[in-house]
């Protein structure tokens, strides 16, 4: 049983069926097809406003393209220290901005503290650093499975506006965060001050589908050209549109996220009964726990897969397809091996 990540799963049947059905016939390339047009309309409906949409296949590409819209070669991008865009994307955002600096802010439970951000911006010296703050990027849900509340996002947004900065959201697990907060997508994005959103679907049932959503029309100029220049534009673009159509239709995306979150909560409840140490609150679909080495070795010997994150620390991720029986088996095996 594989708890390494939520991208170890396959494609949800409804999305796969839609891809097969949409494979018939010929349609125009490069986004000039009816599937893409319907997907763009769905995004407008879901987010309750006009929005410029650029679809692509990877989350790294969506972060890099999004930040390229709001940062320049002499800009500074602020994010949580160790955020995915800083440590796990091979400098893609630096490349797409032609040289912007990425500056990490210490976080608490994976979330940027507004006070720390405000102090960092107030003490920033552009003449010494030779760059100017341009944007703050938040990850929702965070890399540690924690979620920014509405109030928390609002406080960061207010700081951004006060300092004249844009706000970007890495939403690789946007659906999981939304399911946790039980709010509307608009409330967790543009109404919370987000200018550009990297919207993920791959980790939540899609095959390979990510999108950059631009809420400020002044930032959308040249979006299509940037997509093409970056080598990110699909010629057979319909297969991106088809995925998003099926993903967003009838609330499938939120149903899948609720399932993943529920399995993570069940994992947390079961492990808590065994006295397991949790490093962060469990709010979305990720858990970080500390277990004895003999327990981890026993679990690995039984075929359970997970990522290690230091001495005795592992990450467990539940996906849309994680079964209650998988959770029960892991918890039972972990409790017996402690």
Protein Blocks (a to p, Z undefined) as FASTA:
>chain_A
ZZkbmklpccdfklmmmmmmmmgocddeehiafklmmmmmmmmmmnopacdddddfbfkl
mmmmmmmmmccfkbccdddehiaklmmngommmmmnoopacdddddeehiacfklmmmmm
mmpcfklnopacfbdcdddddfkopacdfklmmmmmmmmmmnopacdddfklmmmmmmmn
opafklmmmmnopabdcddfklnopabdcddddfblklmgoklmmmmmnopacfklmlmm
mmmmmmmgghlmmmmmmmmmmmmmmmmmmmmmnopacfbdcfblcccddddfklmmmmmm
nopacddebehiacddddfklcfklmmmmmmmmmmmZZ
